[in-house]
Amino acid sequence: MSDAHHEELMDLLRTLLKIQSLSAVRDLPTKKDKILFLAEAGLSPKEISLIIGSSSGSVSQTIYEAKKKSAKES
């Protein structure tokens, strides 16, 4: 497989991931809920930020605060 073909395939997979992710979080009420759902699914803050249209820093902060709150409640 050529490098160009491999890159085209990777672009297609990224597009499919974005479509599936948007579909999965479409009905969640808040951006925070969407971020935490996608993080739990194993996506990185950078990937999540591309899907929901937020900065990766904002996504990372949301995940950090949720983990901090969860640890405090335990």
C-alpha positions, 0 to 999 in steps of 0.5 A: 500500500502506498503512503498516499493510499494509506493517508487517504484511508486514514482520512476516511477513518477519521471522518467516519469516527467523527460522524459516529461520535457526533451521532452518539452524543447528539442527544446528550444535553451539555457539552460536558456530557458529550466530552465525558462520554467521548473520553470514556469511549477512549478518545483523546482530548484532541480528538474530542475537540475536533468532534465537538468544536472546542479547544483541546485545552477546554476538553482537557480541563473538563475531563480533569475537573470531572476526575477531581470531583469524582475522586473527592466523592469517593 
